[in-house]
Amino acid sequence: MFFDYNQLVAFGQLALAALLGGLMGLEREYVGKAAGMRTYSIVSLGAALFTILSINVLEVVPNAINFDPGRIAAQIVVGVGFLGAGLIIFREQKVQGLTTAAGLWTSAAVGTAVGFKFYWSAIFTSLLVLFIFTALIIVESWIKSKRKDNSSSNKYYEP
């Protein structure tokens, strides 16, 4: 057989990670943010691949006795943090890109979860991120409108 069972499982994991990453990037793409479906998919896919590789490295290199798969997962967090930092812009006394960067970071976490076979956690997190991106903007808008309405009476308000 050309592919063994473990390779087929890995292919499925990679496809799931890419799909879930794309799902999270869907809203970012729709509102025209710098990182959208493709970026989220690739980050999630890459995180899943790094995780799968870290788990399976001992099969390929059995003498790697000091190898800890968790170290690769930890470096995913750091690496994606640098990507996210590039998305954050401070312009005209406003921070922009923070939500997109946080979403991208979470897409890496979803890919890592898929790589470690925590499928339901990855699916739930992806749906929760999509909910946060779409539904909580309504709550944020409402809060901002109330803040503007009360700004003249609030002595602690600083523009």
ZANU-40461 format. One record per residue: residue number from 1; residue in three letters; x, y, z of N, C-alpha, C in turn. Coordinates in Angstrom, 2 decimals, decimal comma. Layout:
BEGIN
R   pos   code       n.u       n.v       n.w      ca.u      ca.v      ca.w       c.u       c.v       c.w
R   NUM    ALA         X         Y         Z         X         Y         Z         X         Y         Z
...
//
This chain:
BEGIN
R   pos   code       n.u       n.v       n.w      ca.u      ca.v      ca.w       c.u       c.v       c.w
R     1    MET      0,84     -1,18      0,00      0,00      0,00      0,00      0,89      1,24      0,00
R     2    PHE      0,51      2,22     -0,81      1,31      3,43     -0,96      1,31      4,27      0,31
R     3    PHE      0,13      4,45      0,91      0,01      5,20      2,16     -0,44      4,25      3,25
R     4    ASP      0,15      4,40      4,42     -0,35      3,60      5,53     -1,44      4,38      6,26
R     5    TYR     -2,06      3,73      7,21     -3,19      4,33      7,93     -2,80      5,64      8,61
R     6    ASN     -1,64      5,69      9,24     -1,21      6,91      9,95     -1,04      8,08      9,00
R     7    GLN     -0,56      7,82      7,80     -0,42      8,90      6,83     -1,78      9,41      6,38
R     8    LEU     -2,73      8,51      6,20     -4,07      8,93      5,81     -4,73      9,75      6,92
R     9    VAL     -4,52      9,35      8,17     -5,03     10,13      9,30     -4,41     11,52      9,30
R    10    ALA     -3,11     11,59      9,06     -2,42     12,88      9,02     -2,97     13,76      7,90
R    11    PHE     -3,25     13,18      6,74     -3,84     13,95      5,64     -5,19     14,53      6,06
R    12    GLY     -5,99     13,70      6,73     -7,28     14,18      7,23     -7,12     15,29      8,25
R    13    GLN     -6,14     15,14      9,13     -5,88     16,18     10,13     -5,48     17,49      9,45
R    14    LEU     -4,62     17,41      8,46     -4,18     18,62      7,77     -5,34     19,29      7,04
R    15    ALA     -6,19     18,48      6,41     -7,36     19,04      5,72     -8,31     19,70      6,71
R    16    LEU     -8,54     19,05      7,85     -9,42     19,62      8,87     -8,84     20,93      9,41
R    17    ALA     -7,56     20,96      9,67     -6,93     22,18     10,18     -7,06     23,32      9,18
R    18    ALA     -6,83     23,04      7,90     -6,96     24,07      6,87     -8,40     24,55      6,76
R    19    LEU     -9,34     23,63      6,82    -10,76     23,98      6,74    -11,18     24,85      7,92
R    20    LEU    -10,80     24,46      9,13    -11,17     25,23     10,31    -10,49     26,61     10,31
R    21    GLY     -9,24     26,66      9,88     -8,57     27,95      9,77     -9,28     28,87      8,78
R    22    GLY     -9,67     28,31      7,65    -10,42     29,09      6,66    -11,74     29,57      7,19
R    23    LEU    -12,41     28,74      7,96    -13,68     29,13      8,57    -13,48     30,33      9,49
R    24    MET    -12,42     30,30     10,29    -12,15     31,43     11,18    -11,78     32,69     10,40
R    25    GLY    -11,10     32,53      9,29    -10,70     33,68      8,49    -11,80     34,23      7,60
R    26    LEU    -12,92     33,52      7,52    -14,03     33,92      6,65    -14,53     35,33      6,96
R    27    GLU    -14,79     35,62      8,21    -15,30     36,94      8,59    -14,24     38,01      8,37
R    28    ARG    -12,98     37,70      8,68    -11,89     38,67      8,47    -11,78     39,00      6,99
R    29    GLU    -11,95     38,00      6,15    -11,92     38,20      4,70    -13,08     39,08      4,27
R    30    TYR    -14,26     38,80      4,80    -15,47     39,53      4,43    -15,36     41,01      4,76
R    31    VAL    -14,77     41,35      5,90    -14,65     42,76      6,29    -13,37     43,41      5,77
R    32    GLY    -12,59     42,67      4,97    -11,44     43,25      4,29    -10,20     43,45      5,15
R    33    LYS     -9,98     42,58      6,10     -8,79     42,68      6,95     -7,56     42,12      6,23
R    34    ALA     -6,39     42,47      6,75     -5,12     42,08      6,11     -4,95     40,56      6,07
R    35    ALA     -5,37     39,88      7,10     -5,28     38,41      7,15     -6,69     37,85      7,02
R    36    GLY     -6,89     37,03      6,01     -8,22     36,47      5,77     -8,19     34,96      5,71
R    37    MET     -9,03     34,41      4,86     -9,20     32,96      4,80     -7,90     32,22      4,47
R    38    ARG     -7,17     32,69      3,49     -5,95     31,99      3,10     -4,91     32,03      4,21
R    39    THR     -4,73     33,20      4,82     -3,73     33,32      5,88     -4,10     32,44      7,06
R    40    TYR     -5,35     32,51      7,50     -5,80     31,70      8,63     -5,66     30,21      8,31
R    41    SER     -6,03     29,82      7,09     -5,91     28,41      6,70     -4,47     27,94      6,73
R    42    ILE     -3,58     28,75      6,18     -2,17     28,35      6,11     -1,55     28,28      7,50
R    43    VAL     -1,89     29,23      8,37     -1,35     29,21      9,74     -1,84     27,98     10,49
R    44    SER     -3,13     27,69     10,37     -3,68     26,52     11,04     -3,09     25,23     10,48
R    45    LEU     -2,96     25,17      9,17     -2,36     24,01      8,50     -0,91     23,82      8,94
R    46    GLY     -0,14     24,89      8,95      1,26     24,80      9,36      1,41     24,35     10,80
R    47    ALA      0,55     24,89     11,67      0,60     24,49     13,08      0,28     23,00     13,23
R    48    ALA     -0,71     22,54     12,47     -1,06     21,11     12,53      0,10     20,25     12,04
R    49    LEU      0,73     20,66     10,95      1,84     19,88     10,43      3,01     19,83     11,41
R    50    PHE      3,36     20,98     11,98      4,43     20,99     12,99      4,10     20,07     14,15
R    51    THR      2,85     20,07     14,57      2,43     19,23     15,69      2,51     17,75     15,32
R    52    ILE      2,01     17,40     14,15      2,07     16,01     13,69      3,52     15,55     13,59
R    53    LEU      4,36     16,40     13,04      5,78     16,05     12,94      6,41     15,87     14,31
R    54    SER      6,06     16,75     15,25      6,67     16,64     16,59      6,25     15,36     17,30
R    55    ILE      5,03     14,91     17,05      4,56     13,68     17,68      5,25     12,46     17,05
R    56    ASN      5,47     12,51     15,75      5,97     11,35     15,02      7,48     11,31     14,84
R    57    VAL      8,20     12,31     15,33      9,64     12,34     15,12     10,35     11,17     15,80
R    58    LEU      9,81     10,69     16,89     10,45      9,58     17,59     10,39      8,27     16,80
R    59    GLU      9,40      8,16     15,90      9,35      6,98     15,04     10,47      7,01     14,00
R    60    VAL     10,82      8,19     13,56     11,84      8,35     12,52     13,25      8,40     13,13
R    61    VAL     13,35      9,06     14,28     14,65      9,20     14,96     14,51      8,62     16,36
R    62    PRO     14,58      7,30     16,50     14,34      6,68     17,80     15,39      7,03     18,86
R    63    ASN     16,55      7,51     18,46     17,60      7,84     19,43     17,45      9,24     20,02
R    64    ALA     16,42      9,95     19,65     16,21     11,31     20,16     15,59     11,23     21,55
R    65    ILE     16,38     10,82     22,53     15,85     10,57     23,87     15,50     11,85     24,62
R    66    ASN     16,12     12,95     24,29     15,82     14,21     24,97     14,80     15,06     24,21
R    67    PHE     14,09     14,46     23,30     13,14     15,19     22,48     11,80     15,32     23,20
R    68    ASP     11,27     16,53     23,23      9,98     16,81     23,85      9,05     17,41     22,80
R    69    PRO      7,99     16,70     22,39      7,09     17,23     21,37      6,45     18,56     21,76
R    70    GLY      6,32     18,81     23,03      5,72     20,06     23,49      6,55     21,28     23,14
R    71    ARG      7,84     21,08     22,94      8,70     22,22     22,61      8,39     22,78     21,24
R    72    ILE      8,05     21,92     20,31      7,68     22,41     18,98      6,37     23,16     19,06
R    73    ALA      5,41     22,64     19,79      4,13     23,33     19,96      4,34     24,70     20,60
R    74    ALA      5,24     24,79     21,56      5,52     26,08     22,19      6,11     27,07     21,19
R    75    GLN      6,91     26,58     20,27      7,50     27,48     19,27      6,48     27,94     18,24
R    76    ILE      5,41     27,18     18,05      4,32     27,62     17,18      3,72     28,89     17,75
R    77    VAL      3,50     28,90     19,05      2,93     30,07     19,72      3,81     31,29     19,51
R    78    VAL      5,10     31,12     19,68      6,05     32,23     19,52      6,09     32,70     18,07
R    79    GLY      6,20     31,77     17,15      6,29     32,14     15,73      5,07     32,88     15,23
R    80    VAL      3,90     32,41     15,59      2,68     33,07     15,15      2,52     34,40     15,87
R    81    GLY      3,06     34,51     17,07      3,06     35,80     17,76      3,77     36,87     16,95
R    82    PHE      4,86     36,50     16,30      5,57     37,45     15,44      4,73     37,83     14,22
R    83    LEU      4,03     36,87     13,64      3,13     37,19     12,53      2,05     38,16     12,98
R    84    GLY      1,47     37,87     14,13      0,41     38,72     14,66      0,90     40,13     14,96
R    85    ALA      2,12     40,23     15,47      2,67     41,55     15,78      2,77     42,40     14,52
R    86    GLY      3,02     41,77     13,40      3,08     42,50     12,13      1,74     43,02     11,67
R    87    LEU      0,67     42,47     12,20     -0,68     42,92     11,82     -1,17     44,08     12,67
R    88    ILE     -0,54     44,31     13,81     -1,01     45,33     14,74     -0,38     46,68     14,38
R    89    ILE     -1,23     47,67     14,21     -0,80     49,01     13,81     -1,35     50,02     14,80
R    90    PHE     -0,51     50,97     15,20     -0,95     52,08     16,04     -0,98     53,32     15,16
R    91    ARG     -2,19     53,82     14,91     -2,35     54,96     14,01     -3,42     55,90     14,57
R    92    GLU     -3,10     57,18     14,63     -4,05     58,20     15,07     -4,67     57,85     16,42
R    93    GLN     -3,82     57,52     17,37     -4,24     57,20     18,74     -5,16     55,99     18,82
R    94    LYS     -5,14     55,14     17,82     -5,96     53,92     17,82     -5,10     52,72     17,49
R    95    VAL     -5,40     51,62     18,14     -4,74     50,35     17,83     -5,62     49,60     16,84
R    96    GLN     -5,03     49,17     15,74     -5,77     48,43     14,73     -5,11     47,08     14,49
R    97    GLY     -5,91     46,09     14,17     -5,39     44,78     13,83     -5,26     43,82     14,99
R    98    LEU     -5,62     44,25     16,18     -5,45     43,41     17,36     -6,36     42,18     17,30
R    99    THR     -7,60     42,38     16,89     -8,54     41,25     16,80     -8,10     40,26     15,73
R   100    THR     -7,64     40,77     14,60     -7,15     39,89     13,54     -5,93     39,11     14,02
R   101    ALA     -5,03     39,78     14,71     -3,83     39,10     15,23     -4,21     38,02     16,25
R   102    ALA     -5,16     38,34     17,12     -5,60     37,36     18,12     -6,27     36,17     17,44
R   103    GLY     -7,05     36,44     16,41     -7,68     35,36     15,66     -6,67     34,48     14,95
R   104    LEU     -5,64     35,10     14,39     -4,59     34,34     13,72     -3,86     33,45     14,72
R   105    TRP     -3,58     33,99     15,88     -2,93     33,23     16,95     -3,80     32,03     17,35
R   106    THR     -5,11     32,28     17,44     -6,04     31,21     17,79     -6,14     30,17     16,68
R   107    SER     -6,01     30,60     15,42     -6,03     29,61     14,33     -4,83     28,67     14,43
R   108    ALA     -3,71     29,18     14,92     -2,55     28,31     15,16     -2,85     27,33     16,28
R   109    ALA     -3,55     27,80     17,30     -3,94     26,91     18,40     -4,88     25,82     17,90
R   110    VAL     -5,79     26,18     17,01     -6,72     25,20     16,44     -5,94     24,16     15,63
R   111    GLY     -5,00     24,60     14,82     -4,17     23,67     14,07     -3,38     22,75     14,98
R   112    THR     -2,87     23,30     16,06     -2,14     22,49     17,04     -3,06     21,47     17,68
R   113    ALA     -4,28     21,90     18,02     -5,25     20,98     18,62     -5,58     19,83     17,66
R   114    VAL     -5,76     20,16     16,39     -6,02     19,11     15,40     -4,83     18,16     15,31
R   115    GLY     -3,63     18,72     15,30     -2,42     17,89     15,24     -2,31     16,93     16,41
R   116    PHE     -2,76     17,38     17,59     -2,74     16,52     18,78     -4,01     15,67     18,90
R   117    LYS     -4,87     15,71     17,88     -6,11     14,92     17,79     -7,18     15,36     18,78
R   118    PHE     -7,19     16,62     19,15     -8,27     17,19     19,95     -9,27     17,83     18,98
R   119    TYR     -9,93     16,98     18,19    -10,76     17,46     17,10    -11,95     18,29     17,57
R   120    TRP    -12,66     17,82     18,56    -13,85     18,54     19,02    -13,49     19,87     19,64
R   121    SER    -12,38     19,94     20,34    -11,93     21,22     20,89    -11,60     22,19     19,76
R   122    ALA    -10,97     21,69     18,71    -10,62     22,54     17,57    -11,88     23,04     16,86
R   123    ILE    -12,84     22,16     16,66    -14,08     22,55     15,99    -14,83     23,57     16,83
R   124    PHE    -14,97     23,30     18,12    -15,68     24,21     19,01    -15,00     25,57     19,05
R   125    THR    -13,67     25,58     19,14    -12,93     26,84     19,19    -13,13     27,63     17,90
R   126    SER    -13,10     26,96     16,76    -13,31     27,64     15,47    -14,69     28,29     15,41
R   127    LEU    -15,70     27,55     15,83    -17,05     28,11     15,83    -17,18     29,26     16,82
R   128    LEU    -16,53     29,12     17,96    -16,56     30,19     18,96    -15,87     31,45     18,44
R   129    VAL    -14,75     31,30     17,76    -14,06     32,46     17,18    -14,95     33,12     16,13
R   130    LEU    -15,59     32,33     15,29    -16,50     32,89     14,29    -17,64     33,65     14,97
R   131    PHE    -18,17     33,11     16,05    -19,21     33,80     16,82    -18,68     35,11     17,39
R   132    ILE    -17,49     35,07     17,95    -16,88     36,28     18,52    -16,69     37,34     17,44
R   133    PHE    -16,20     36,94     16,29    -15,98     37,88     15,20    -17,28     38,50     14,70
R   134    THR    -18,35     37,72     14,65    -19,58     38,20     14,03    -20,59     38,76     15,02
R   135    ALA    -20,82     38,10     16,12    -21,89     38,51     17,04    -21,43     39,55     18,05
R   136    LEU    -20,23     39,42     18,54    -19,80     40,36     19,59    -19,53     41,76     19,06
R   137    ILE    -19,40     41,92     17,76    -19,24     43,27     17,20    -20,50     44,09     17,45
R   138    ILE    -21,64     43,42     17,49    -22,90     44,11     17,78    -22,89     44,62     19,21
R   139    VAL    -22,45     43,79     20,13    -22,36     44,20     21,54    -21,35     45,33     21,69
R   140    GLU    -20,21     45,22     21,03    -19,19     46,28     21,10    -19,73     47,60     20,57
R   141    SER    -20,45     47,56     19,47    -21,02     48,78     18,89    -22,01     49,42     19,85
R   142    TRP    -22,82     48,60     20,48    -23,80     49,11     21,45    -23,09     49,78     22,63
R   143    ILE    -22,04     49,13     23,14    -21,29     49,70     24,27    -20,64     51,02     23,86
R   144    LYS    -20,05     51,07     22,67    -19,42     52,31     22,21    -20,43     53,43     22,05
R   145    SER    -21,63     53,11     21,58    -22,66     54,15     21,44    -23,09     54,65     22,80
R   146    LYS    -23,19     53,77     23,78    -23,55     54,20     25,14    -22,43     55,04     25,75
R   147    ARG    -21,20     54,67     25,47    -20,06     55,42     26,00    -20,06     56,84     25,44
R   148    LYS    -20,36     56,99     24,16    -20,41     58,32     23,55    -21,56     59,13     24,11
R   149    ASP    -22,71     58,48     24,35    -23,87     59,17     24,90    -23,59     59,69     26,30
R   150    ASN    -22,83     58,95     27,08    -22,57     59,30     28,47    -21,25     60,03     28,67
R   151    SER    -20,54     60,34     27,61    -19,19     60,89     27,77    -19,20     62,26     28,43
R   152    SER    -20,24     63,07     28,21    -20,26     64,40     28,82    -20,54     64,34     30,31
R   153    SER    -21,23     63,30     30,76    -21,55     63,20     32,18    -20,55     62,35     32,95
R   154    ASN    -19,65     61,69     32,27    -18,68     60,81     32,92    -17,38     61,56     33,15
R   155    LYS    -17,07     61,85     34,40    -15,87     62,64     34,69    -14,59     61,85     34,47
R   156    TYR    -14,69     60,53     34,33    -13,51     59,69     34,13    -13,21     59,44     32,66
R   157    TYR    -14,07     59,92     31,79    -13,89     59,68     30,36    -12,74     60,52     29,84
R   158    GLU    -11,80     59,88     29,19    -10,68     60,59     28,57    -10,61     60,20     27,11
R   159    PRO    -10,82     61,17     26,20    -10,80     60,83     24,77     -9,43     60,43     24,30
//
